[in-house]
């Protein structure tokens, strides 16, 4: 990634969804959180104060929501990949970083969350 690339940051997108390996995870919605770093050139948008030269945050949220509430994934890795590919396909991002958190993972023990973070570049 170009160190000079601008970035839109979205933190703490919350969803209830059915993802996981266990049968119970496929039928009982559980909380997930998604953080995004969305890299693109924002100079024109900043200079002209024009949304059409940037990305509508609402559209980004709803694109992620479609993935989260869509077909179930077994792995956080697959879920993060689907989100990344959807965002790269629908928006003019040069690169995305997606972190998916699962605070109620079926793990015996005390923890804040399990998470997966991936980075993907656009074509």
NORHUTA-V975037 format. One record per residue. N is the residue number from 1. PHI is phi in radians with two decimals (none if undefined). Layout:
n;phi
N;PHI
N;PHI
This chain:
n;phi
1;none
2;-1.18
3;-1.08
4;-1.60
5;-1.18
6;-1.27
7;-2.55
8;-1.66
9;-2.00
10;-2.18
11;-2.09
12;1.26
13;-1.28
14;-1.87
15;-2.48
16;-1.93
17;-2.68
18;-2.01
19;-2.29
20;2.62
21;-1.43
22;-1.32
23;-0.99
24;-1.07
25;-1.25
26;-1.39
27;-2.03
28;-1.92
29;-0.99
30;-2.34
31;-1.32
32;-2.35
33;-2.22
34;-2.23
35;-2.00
36;-2.26
37;-2.20
38;-2.09
39;-1.69
40;-2.88
41;-1.40
42;-1.89
43;-1.01
44;-1.10
45;-1.09
46;-1.17
47;-1.26
48;-1.80
49;0.91
50;-2.27
51;-1.02
52;-1.13
53;-1.71
54;-2.24
55;-2.31
56;-1.31
57;-1.03
58;-1.09
59;-1.13
60;-1.11
61;-1.00
62;-1.21
63;-1.14
64;-1.17
65;-1.02
66;-1.04
67;-1.21
68;-1.10
69;-1.69
70;-1.48
71;-0.94
72;-1.20
73;-1.87
74;-1.31
75;-1.97
76;-1.05
77;-1.03
78;-1.20
79;-1.12
80;-1.07
81;-1.11
82;-1.06
83;-1.09
84;-1.04
85;-1.16
86;-1.10
87;-1.15
88;-1.19
89;-1.33
90;-1.62
91;-2.33
92;-1.49
93;-1.40
94;-1.36
95;-2.78
96;-2.33
97;-2.09
98;-2.17
99;-2.08
100;-1.98
101;-1.87
102;-2.22
103;-1.27
104;-2.03
105;-1.02
106;-1.35
107;-2.17
108;-1.27
109;2.37
110;-1.68
111;-2.83
112;-1.44
113;-3.03
114;-1.93
115;-2.61
116;-2.27
117;-2.14
118;-2.26
119;-2.20
120;-2.38
121;-1.77
122;-1.36
123;-1.26
